[in-house]
Amino acid sequence: MQNRKQKKRNNKNNGFTLIEVVVVAGIFSVLMIVISGVFIAALKAERNILESKKVLGELSYAIEYMTRALRMAEKDTSGTCIPNGSNYQLTARDGIKFINILQSSACQEFFVNDGKIKYATGAEELELTSADVNVLVLKFEIINETESDNLQPFVTIQIKADTPNSTTLELQTSVSQRNPDIR
């Protein structure tokens, strides 16, 4: 008789009550929602970082290309590209024009148009940045340009750009002319 009572007591202790099952299911659901939220936030952060990296890569390429070309500028002695005796000239398109000795002394210009950094050599215009990057500002500042100051000319380049889903990036560099400014 006593064995039967012990068996009944043991049967009661083998299962879970409905309240225990509901509480565990609720805790599990909340835990899964929190983990899913953290995972989604991590994916969004990764996407933003990759877009920022892409923008930075394109802007780095553009600024390196421009500094290399501007470093190799030479004085225009004939006045066919820019004013006679000048190394650089700011243009109406908020760009900079110069003679690039790396491209067979071609008259070259860097400027921004439709949110893209472009360069022109004669009538041909080519893009340095893609449509994925929106260039907000491209600014050039020429220092020590005149022949009479006996100082080496240099150019400061400022770029401000963004993409639709990332933060704004700003880059600035200065470059001096490689060849001495000789009269």
ABEGO torsion letter per residue (X at the ends): XAAAAAAAAAAAAABBBAAAAAAAAAAAAAAAAAAAAAAAAAAAAAAAAAAAAAAAAAAAAAAAAAAAAAAABBBBAAGAABBBGBABBBBAAGBBBBBBAABGGBBBBBBBBGGBBBBBBEABBBBABBAABBBABBBBBBBGABAAAGBBBBBBBBBBBBBAABBBBBBBBBBBBABBBBX
